[in-house]
Amino acid sequence: MIKSVLHRLCSLSGVSGCEDEVGEYIVSELKGVAEVKIDNLGNIIAFKKGKQRSLRKVLFSAHMDEVGLIITKINDDGYLRFSTIGGIDTRVLISARVKVGKNKVNGIIGIKAVHLLSKEEKTTVPKLSSLYIDIGAKNKDDALKYINEGDIAEFDSDFVEFGDNYIKSKAIDDRFGCLALIELCKKELLYDTYFAFTVSEEIGLRGAFACAYEIKPEIVVVVEATTAVDLADIKGENKVCSLNCGAVIPFMDKQTIYDKKLFKFATELANEKQIKWQTKTKIAGGNDAGAFQRSLAGIRVLSVCVPCRYLHTPSCVINFYDCEHTEKLLFELIQKLGGESNV
Amino acid sequence: MFNTLEKLINIPSPSGFEENIAEFIKMEISPFVDKVYIDILGNVIARKTGMGAKIMLTAHMDEIGLISTFADEQGFIRFSTLGCPDLKSFVSNKVSFLNGVNGILGYEKKCELKDFSFEKCFIDIGVCNKEEALALVPIGTAAVINSSIIMQNNKIISKGLDDKIGVFILIEVIKKIAGSPNDLSFVFTVQEELGLRGAKTASFEIEADYAINVDVTSTRDISTDNKMAVNLGKGVAIKIKDKGIICHKKMTTTLIETAKSGEIPYQLEVLEQGSTDIGTVHISKSGVICGGISIPARYIHSQNEMVDTDDVNNAIKLLIFLLEKGIIFLS
């Protein structure tokens, strides 16, 4: 995995519905590598010719969008009211730094100082509706010089390497997937393969539905970052999956029971190639596979994920080695799924 | 007459793990249909071809279940649910994993109904440690509650009647129907309990003009909530509405008129909570004219669901009467 490309991808803005920056970058990366088109919703669909024709239409998919905020109202005093786009825990918004609008104006989500809190306020999480973004505007007219109602805000968070090959950034969910697909697409492939970079996954798998009908694939492999809860004091099954334990191949999540033959194929392939893998120990989360599986007369789906702590916060954390194992497995899969008769 | 139903119930089919029951249904109906096959998601699709408009009849093969997600150091298995079982009713009962291993659904401390929590449940398969547990029950192994069928006073009491009673009814219709002017597709769907998943893709496979679903519905007779009119044993229920659909007036009217002219006892169903496969079928492609017939059932999603055999027979009669006559709606 090329960290600098992940760094670049994570620093782009791509809150659901506004994935243009990410899309443009991906298109530039795939220039001369694959046939690329952009559909009506903004999904990027790439077709890469392999050495041989594929036995079946195989699609590798990752989503471009990230969770974020949208400005719903500018108060007369210049503070911005907002709503969330995608699932964000209100607790992680407090004191977060954000960039607002096209000009990426700096903003801070502030709350009252601790000295001024009532007893009740000290023990409860503030309501989303009570939070605001402070962009340092004097009043509404001043704020309007920089931003507008309806503007998007994204997390302002540096890409940082720390510890033993850990990486922290916003939007690793799912820029890791985008990176993995770009890297696969640049390799010499045995079989013809489709790649999709979808929009609006975080607000209901919306792009993936359109992709399914456009491409009509027989097999889809969804590449994702999935929640790892291997945190202090969390034990047993509640960890769901853990960093440093390799690629995650889920058998089921809230959206999907994955195709059993594909799950078996992927796990056996991982074992054979000595690629570290784990599965999820709780039925939680969901991804574009849910949309793909239930499109048309049904599509077979598999998911291969990198475990990621603090998903949907400004500081997603992944481990480089897990990425390496995940990418290795994806490469083995892409060289087989198109040609193996017994999949 | 209910031999086939008993066989269906004895084949475990938790959502997502319907392979065995699918094979059984395929074998059972293949002499009576023109074509039968299993699609990508695992739905069984049977065709009785005809010249008229295409009717799709659906019932779901899956039943609620459990799936293992983890084994702790003592060898206790933690699990997630497949669909929404009434877990309180499962505590202290036997569960059977699909690979044949049996266990007890245990609870961390004496279970007070008011603070019952799924997080405190586990499955005890009588082993001493994690390794033994995982060797017998690998992560991702599905299970169903272990309960036998009781027939008594015109009642059938069993797990899985939701919706094996619907599957049974469609099989009986397939076997007994003399013929139909319509083009019939019978679909036995997967993963209804997880969000009507199989029915969604089957709709695109069949592209029906009309569809009728057979599933169970709640009854009012065991509750103090008098908002629902349906009672056990008072006739087959014709669906007006549930959370997922307002049935098409043409279809509802046709079902009611057919019941009247055949002197088949029926009741009208307005279900406030819950939906069935038909909810997704009617909004597939450019829309499908849909209706539903329901079997009143007590204790749904527990290990002892109860239906009345008269209601079941009336449902079979209604469907056969309707399909033999044929459906044609002029636009």
HADDOCK unambig.tbl for C-alpha pairs under 7 A between the chains (distance, minus, plus):
assign (segid A and resid 236 and name CA) (segid B and resid 72 and name CA) 6.58 0.50 0.50
assign (segid A and resid 237 and name CA) (segid B and resid 70 and name CA) 5.50 0.50 0.50
assign (segid A and resid 251 and name CA) (segid B and resid 140 and name CA) 6.55 0.50 0.50
assign (segid A and resid 257 and name CA) (segid B and resid 16 and name CA) 6.33 0.50 0.50
assign (segid A and resid 281 and name CA) (segid B and resid 69 and name CA) 4.52 0.50 0.50
assign (segid A and resid 281 and name CA) (segid B and resid 70 and name CA) 5.46 0.50 0.50
assign (segid A and resid 282 and name CA) (segid B and resid 69 and name CA) 5.65 0.50 0.50
assign (segid A and resid 282 and name CA) (segid B and resid 80 and name CA) 6.87 0.50 0.50
assign (segid A and resid 283 and name CA) (segid B and resid 80 and name CA) 6.28 0.50 0.50
assign (segid A and resid 294 and name CA) (segid B and resid 197 and name CA) 6.31 0.50 0.50
assign (segid A and resid 294 and name CA) (segid B and resid 200 and name CA) 6.45 0.50 0.50
assign (segid A and resid 294 and name CA) (segid B and resid 201 and name CA) 5.70 0.50 0.50
assign (segid A and resid 295 and name CA) (segid B and resid 201 and name CA) 6.24 0.50 0.50
assign (segid A and resid 296 and name CA) (segid B and resid 201 and name CA) 5.75 0.50 0.50
assign (segid A and resid 296 and name CA) (segid B and resid 204 and name CA) 5.67 0.50 0.50
assign (segid A and resid 297 and name CA) (segid B and resid 201 and name CA) 4.21 0.50 0.50
assign (segid A and resid 297 and name CA) (segid B and resid 202 and name CA) 5.83 0.50 0.50
assign (segid A and resid 297 and name CA) (segid B and resid 204 and name CA) 5.13 0.50 0.50
assign (segid A and resid 297 and name CA) (segid B and resid 205 and name CA) 4.96 0.50 0.50
assign (segid A and resid 298 and name CA) (segid B and resid 40 and name CA) 5.76 0.50 0.50
assign (segid A and resid 298 and name CA) (segid B and resid 41 and name CA) 5.90 0.50 0.50
assign (segid A and resid 298 and name CA) (segid B and resid 201 and name CA) 5.09 0.50 0.50
assign (segid A and resid 299 and name CA) (segid B and resid 40 and name CA) 6.71 0.50 0.50
